[in-house]
Amino acid sequence: MQEAQMSTVPALPDTAALSALDTTRVSAKRRDFLRMLGYGAGAAALGPMLMACGSSNSATAAETLRLQLAADENFWTGVQNLFTLNPAKTFMNIGTAGSMPKLTLDLFDTENRKKAAESGNGYSNLLDLRTAVAPSFGVGADELAFSANTSSGMCHALLGLDWKAGDVVVTTNHEHGGGLTPLNIAKDRYGIEISYIPMPVGNNQTAATYQNLFDERIRALKAQGKRVRAMMWSSPTYKTGTMLPIAELMQVVKTHELISIVDGAHLPGMMAYDYGALGMDFMSGAGHKWQCGPGSTGILIIRNKIRASNPLPLPKWFPVHTSSYSTRERTTTGTETFDIAASVTACGSVHTPMFQALVNACAKWDEIGRKKIETYDLTLSAYLKEKIVERWGIDSLYSPKDDPKLCSALTSFNPFRNKADVKDTTKSGQFVTRLQNEYPQGFIIRNSGFEVIGETAQHYAMRVSTHLWHDANDIDLLVDAMWDLSGKMA
Ligand SMILES: Cc1ncc(COP(=O)(O)O)c(C=O)c1O
């Protein structure tokens, strides 16, 4: 069974065995991980720390996963020396761009050379490659398409639907242009209406908060006689890293019989989600961010059969950028009528080595274990959040911390001693630049501007991505540098 489809967590490892680990013989990364687990005032701090964040539904499961990871020899040897990153910098903006593992680069190079040597073409729907990766995402090959990136997947999804004038799409005010652009095209072209829900920020939310916000907005629109047709949202949002909870939002989708479109730019390679079990109509993710495939690669999941997770009929959808078109009606049962993902993947001649390299990176993630990678990334983020709270206070966090369902490996916060400085876009940009230029580790993070409820000016927060090539030491150094810089900029 694929790790992504695991629903149960094996028994907790023996903590005595963990403490007996010979830490002099394990990697520095693993020692740092153990240190993160013990962070704070000893055992009293361990509980909440371990409970914070994770995609599983119970704190005990998150705690179990972290302790299992600490004891997992294969994980720690598997992640050593995977990447070829410039050691003069510390790359903490995976939310914008990942980095291909060495093995993937080698495969890409070999396949490029083979293609050139044989004057190869790319007239293919890449069924063999899609078949290889689809199980890792909990779907069939007919439901996993290769797109050019997240934005391309959002265009495929949104511009292929049979919109009618007056259809309402409910979304958030924290969406990315990758989804908003095709949404606005649909507005101007087909006369759809867009209803934006203002997003709360910080640690005071639970998954139920977002479920209620969507449900209440949809009920209010319906009461006004509006025809709500779809929900579109980002999980997580790129602005605050809030993991809008897909399972809870899918409940709203099903209650109101809506089309569901998820901007999941950051999901592949970060979260070990099973998309068949989640049941959204579309999930557009990047191949080039957390999944560490080549640029110009994306994964678009398209629901193409009826499962218990989403019994709603499949929405009418037309491919818009394709060399493969079937006029057949889509299925009303659990068996697909045709390979709809082929119609996204196949459009003229594609650059096959790019997708071979993406599949190679996916295979590496499967080998390491997607759930382990998720656990590692979220533990780093949880540790970073704890340290931010310690220095800057809980109110500085835009990302949630305490509801595991809302956590991602993107951490967003206000670094300024004078809190109002976060509204100064110039100062925020300077913080990013100075953090890279004035500290020996060359920290690369980004900032992002967004609306905050009750405020007229946007906030330009710092956003930090934590992934496989980081360890607790990187977080410690980053927090020290950011604290120092915030002092200088006060
Ligand atoms: C939420 C979100 N959606 C879409 C995108 C666009 O991603 P891509 O470059 O894969 O199109 C990004 C990029 O950062 C993002 O964060």
The ligand as an SDF file (V2000), in Angstrom:
LIG
                    3D

 16 16  0  0  0  0  0  0  0  0999 V2000
   -1.1150   29.2470   -4.0580 C   0  0  0  0  0  0  0  0  0  0  0  0
   -0.3540   29.3770   -5.3480 C   0  0  0  0  0  0  0  0  0  0  0  0
   -0.9870   29.1690   -6.5050 N   0  0  0  0  0  0  0  0  0  0  0  0
   -0.3590   29.2470   -7.6940 C   0  0  0  0  0  0  0  0  0  0  0  0
    0.9700   29.5450   -7.7710 C   0  0  0  0  0  0  0  0  0  0  0  0
    1.6390   29.5980   -9.1090 C   0  0  0  0  0  0  0  0  0  0  0  0
    2.4910   28.4980   -9.1960 O   0  0  0  0  0  0  0  0  0  0  0  0
    3.1100   28.0210  -10.5640 P   0  0  0  0  0  0  0  0  0  0  0  0
    4.3600   28.7720  -10.7670 O   0  0  0  0  0  0  0  0  0  0  0  0
    3.3440   26.5490  -10.3440 O   0  0  0  0  0  0  0  0  0  0  0  0
    2.1220   28.2650  -11.6310 O   0  0  0  0  0  0  0  0  0  0  0  0
    1.6910   29.7810   -6.6050 C   0  0  0  0  0  0  0  0  0  0  0  0
    3.1330   30.1190   -6.6650 C   0  0  0  0  0  0  0  0  0  0  0  0
    3.7900   30.4270   -5.7580 O   0  0  0  0  0  0  0  0  0  0  0  0
    1.0130   29.6930   -5.3650 C   0  0  0  0  0  0  0  0  0  0  0  0
    1.6610   29.9080   -4.2200 O   0  0  0  0  0  0  0  0  0  0  0  0
  1  2  1  0
  2  3  1  0
  2 15  2  0
  3  4  2  0
  4  5  1  0
  5  6  1  0
  5 12  2  0
  6  7  1  0
  7  8  1  0
  8  9  2  0
  8 10  1  0
  8 11  1  0
 12 13  1  0
 12 15  1  0
 13 14  2  0
 15 16  1  0
M  END
$$$$
